[in-house]
Amino acid sequence: MIQVLTFLWLFSLLILLGYHFLIFRKGTKTSSTHPWPTIPGVSIVIAVKNGSDSLARHFKEFLSQEYPLFEIIIVNDYSSFEEQKKLEELVRGLAQVTLYHSTDQPGKKQALTLGINKAKYELILCTDADCRPAGKEWIESMVMHSHGDNLVLGYSPYVQSRGFLNLFIRFETVMTGIQYLSWALIGRPYMGVGRNMLYPRKLFQQEDPYKDQKHIPYGDDDLWVQRASSKSKVVVNTEKASHVFSSPATSWKQWFKQKHRHLSAGHYYQMKAWWQPGLYAMALMSHWVLLPFLMMSSPDNMLLAGFFLGLAVRWDTYRRWTSRLGDRDTDLWYPLLEVGYALYLAVMGFITIAVSYTHLRAHETDSYLVCRLL
């Protein structure tokens, strides 16, 4: 039994080292910029549902972008009457800002589709109501990585504050960024964050990515990236000027609910996209779950050497990425945070499987009832 566990642990270590040397470290190269002969116009599209206060808090930072040709399109996604009035007041008198009210069924995908179809310019830059750009060069930085026909993935860190929850949220965000940005940099993109993405309107309209996904309340970014990558090149922008900051959850309950909603898009991943982050997650969980059993059962110097070597490699990779993505203060806590990250992956994986099983059983029951009625 110990031999089997040792083999599994060594296999998980090998997988982790393979990811870090073959994918994550190759992904630290810098994407080249593209000089435009003429400055293209950009339409910033923001879907808002009862988030007028969050939008108003940082709206001046969107308006003060040092870019000569842009508009802001706000789409009200069935907000309350009071929220709708606040949005109308916010945009009153601003010539470069247009407010639309969604007339399709409620949902972010439908709101984004309306905003994109109403856009004046060809380049679409998406973000969320609770976000703020890192500086006045956000639009310019994203545009300089576009060739006009490709999708640009930006990075969106969370605002730093006190407490372990905030530390862990920012660590998990960096870990997620390392994975999806690295895969995109080596030509295998599988996700992005809707808070910071730029793409051509014609690509969106040609693909019409949400036409068969209206029943899915999430995945407006991940599933769109997977679909777009088969038609267009996906590039990465990690310049700090391109970052868009977002407000983090302030309670564990709120954060778990948010993460479960985000991870639920994984139900609809293509298998070739699912295994890219999935295999790493399983290897990391196995690595930390099996280690205590091996150390208690048969402590071995070779195992200890492998453990510290693997940890040093992962720690160094993480440090390299935080020098580009920010959140350098999390470097010091890497070993502790990685243990927590593995636990988080296990818990969320269990919840996701349980929810999937429940949905499957519900679907089978519905099908049975339909058959009985027929």
Buried (B, 14 or more C-beta within 10 A) or exposed (E): EEEEBBEBBBEBBEBBBBBBEEBBBEBBEEBEBBEEEEEBBBBBBBBBBBBBEBBBBBBEBBEEBEBEBBBBBBBBBBBEEEBBEBBBEBBEEEEBBBBBBBEBEEBBBBBBBBBBEBBBBBBBBBBBBBBBBBBBBBBBBBBBBBEEEBBBBBBBBBBBEEEEBBBBBBBBBBBBBBBBBBBBBEEBBBBBBBBBBBBBBEBBEEBEBBEEBEEBBBBBBBBBBBBBBEEBBBBBBBBBBBBBBBBBBEEEEEBBEEBBEBBBBBBBBEEEBBEBBBBBBBBBBBBBBBBEBBEEEEEEEEBEEBBEEBBEBBBBBBBBBBEBBBBEEBBEBBEEBBEBBBEBBBEBBEBBEEBEEEEEEEEEEEEEEEEEEE
